[in-house]
Amino acid sequence: MSVETIEKRSTVRKHAPRYRVLLHNDDFNSMEYVVKTLMETVASLTQPQAVNIMMEAHTSGLALVITCAQEHAEFYCETLKNRGLSSTIEPDE
């Protein structure tokens, strides 16, 4: 095996699979609470982004919150559920 082949193999990196965190519409929580909870759970979200996510879930039943590594997705999903919101994750294909 040549040195070139070994070098090429060592530079090939597989990306960790990414997951989508989804917010489902509910008829229980106020829109303000959903926006506040999204912003507190996913610190990178701005208020306009959180409002858009909430409105998307409200009008179509489902909204993408964030796409990230599985461990983070599971954390966000569980945090949203613990705060009374309906959330699931799925692989980002």
C-alpha positions as a LaTeX table, in Angstrom:
\begin{tabular}{lrrr}
\hline
Residue & $x$ (\AA) & $y$ (\AA) & $z$ (\AA) \\
\hline
Met1 & 0.00 & 0.00 & 0.00 \\
Ser2 & 1.40 & 3.37 & $-0.95$ \\
Val3 & 1.72 & 6.30 & 1.41 \\
Glu4 & $-0.70$ & 8.24 & $-0.82$ \\
Thr5 & $-3.44$ & 5.65 & $-0.29$ \\
Ile6 & $-2.99$ & 5.71 & 3.49 \\
Glu7 & $-3.11$ & 9.54 & 3.55 \\
Lys8 & $-6.30$ & 9.60 & 1.50 \\
Arg9 & $-7.97$ & 7.10 & 3.81 \\
Ser10 & $-7.08$ & 9.07 & 6.92 \\
Thr11 & $-8.58$ & 12.30 & 5.57 \\
Val12 & $-11.96$ & 10.78 & 4.70 \\
Arg13 & $-14.35$ & 11.67 & 7.50 \\
Lys14 & $-17.90$ & 10.48 & 7.93 \\
His15 & $-20.22$ & 13.15 & 9.24 \\
Ala16 & $-22.32$ & 12.25 & 12.22 \\
Pro17 & $-25.92$ & 11.65 & 11.13 \\
Arg18 & $-28.10$ & 14.70 & 11.63 \\
Tyr19 & $-31.59$ & 14.75 & 13.08 \\
Arg20 & $-34.53$ & 17.09 & 12.73 \\
Val21 & $-36.32$ & 18.30 & 15.85 \\
Leu22 & $-40.00$ & 18.74 & 15.03 \\
Leu23 & $-42.61$ & 20.74 & 16.90 \\
His24 & $-46.20$ & 19.51 & 16.69 \\
Asn25 & $-49.19$ & 21.80 & 17.02 \\
Asp26 & $-51.18$ & 21.60 & 20.23 \\
Asp27 & $-54.36$ & 23.26 & 21.42 \\
Phe28 & $-53.19$ & 23.71 & 25.01 \\
Asn29 & $-50.27$ & 26.17 & 25.13 \\
Ser30 & $-50.47$ & 29.86 & 24.27 \\
Met31 & $-48.53$ & 31.10 & 21.25 \\
Glu32 & $-46.47$ & 33.33 & 23.57 \\
Tyr33 & $-45.53$ & 30.36 & 25.76 \\
Val34 & $-44.47$ & 28.29 & 22.73 \\
Val35 & $-42.26$ & 31.12 & 21.40 \\
Lys36 & $-40.72$ & 31.71 & 24.85 \\
Thr37 & $-40.09$ & 27.98 & 25.35 \\
Leu38 & $-38.49$ & 27.58 & 21.91 \\
Met39 & $-36.12$ & 30.47 & 22.60 \\
Glu40 & $-35.22$ & 29.14 & 26.07 \\
Thr41 & $-34.67$ & 25.60 & 24.77 \\
Val42 & $-32.71$ & 26.40 & 21.60 \\
Ala43 & $-30.52$ & 29.36 & 22.54 \\
Ser44 & $-29.55$ & 30.09 & 18.92 \\
Leu45 & $-33.15$ & 30.92 & 17.95 \\
Thr46 & $-34.11$ & 34.56 & 17.61 \\
Gln47 & $-37.61$ & 35.74 & 18.50 \\
Pro48 & $-38.64$ & 36.10 & 14.80 \\
Gln49 & $-37.39$ & 32.55 & 14.11 \\
Ala50 & $-39.28$ & 31.17 & 17.13 \\
Val51 & $-42.44$ & 33.01 & 16.03 \\
Asn52 & $-42.09$ & 31.53 & 12.52 \\
Ile53 & $-41.65$ & 28.00 & 13.92 \\
Met54 & $-44.67$ & 28.42 & 16.21 \\
Met55 & $-46.82$ & 29.76 & 13.33 \\
Glu56 & $-45.73$ & 26.94 & 11.01 \\
Ala57 & $-46.72$ & 24.34 & 13.63 \\
His58 & $-49.97$ & 26.21 & 14.29 \\
Thr59 & $-51.02$ & 26.42 & 10.63 \\
Ser60 & $-49.68$ & 23.16 & 9.18 \\
Gly61 & $-49.51$ & 20.96 & 12.28 \\
Leu62 & $-45.74$ & 20.45 & 12.21 \\
Ala63 & $-42.63$ & 22.62 & 12.11 \\
Leu64 & $-38.88$ & 22.09 & 11.91 \\
Val65 & $-37.19$ & 23.57 & 14.99 \\
Ile66 & $-33.53$ & 22.71 & 14.29 \\
Thr67 & $-31.37$ & 20.12 & 12.54 \\
Cys68 & $-28.40$ & 18.91 & 14.59 \\
Ala69 & $-26.47$ & 15.90 & 15.91 \\
Gln70 & $-28.61$ & 13.13 & 17.42 \\
Glu71 & $-27.53$ & 13.78 & 21.02 \\
His72 & $-28.48$ & 17.47 & 20.77 \\
Ala73 & $-31.73$ & 16.64 & 18.96 \\
Glu74 & $-32.74$ & 14.21 & 21.72 \\
Phe75 & $-31.93$ & 16.85 & 24.35 \\
Tyr76 & $-33.98$ & 19.55 & 22.61 \\
Cys77 & $-36.90$ & 17.18 & 22.03 \\
Glu78 & $-36.96$ & 16.01 & 25.66 \\
Thr79 & $-36.66$ & 19.58 & 26.95 \\
Leu80 & $-39.60$ & 20.71 & 24.80 \\
Lys81 & $-41.66$ & 17.73 & 26.01 \\
Asn82 & $-40.76$ & 18.46 & 29.64 \\
Arg83 & $-42.05$ & 22.01 & 29.11 \\
Gly84 & $-45.39$ & 20.68 & 27.84 \\
Leu85 & $-44.83$ & 20.90 & 24.08 \\
Ser86 & $-45.27$ & 18.04 & 21.63 \\
Ser87 & $-41.98$ & 17.23 & 19.88 \\
Thr88 & $-40.35$ & 14.36 & 17.99 \\
Ile89 & $-37.07$ & 13.78 & 16.17 \\
Glu90 & $-36.37$ & 12.06 & 12.87 \\
Pro91 & $-33.25$ & 11.42 & 10.80 \\
Asp92 & $-32.42$ & 14.22 & 8.35 \\
Glu93 & $-32.15$ & 12.44 & 5.01 \\
\hline
\end{tabular}
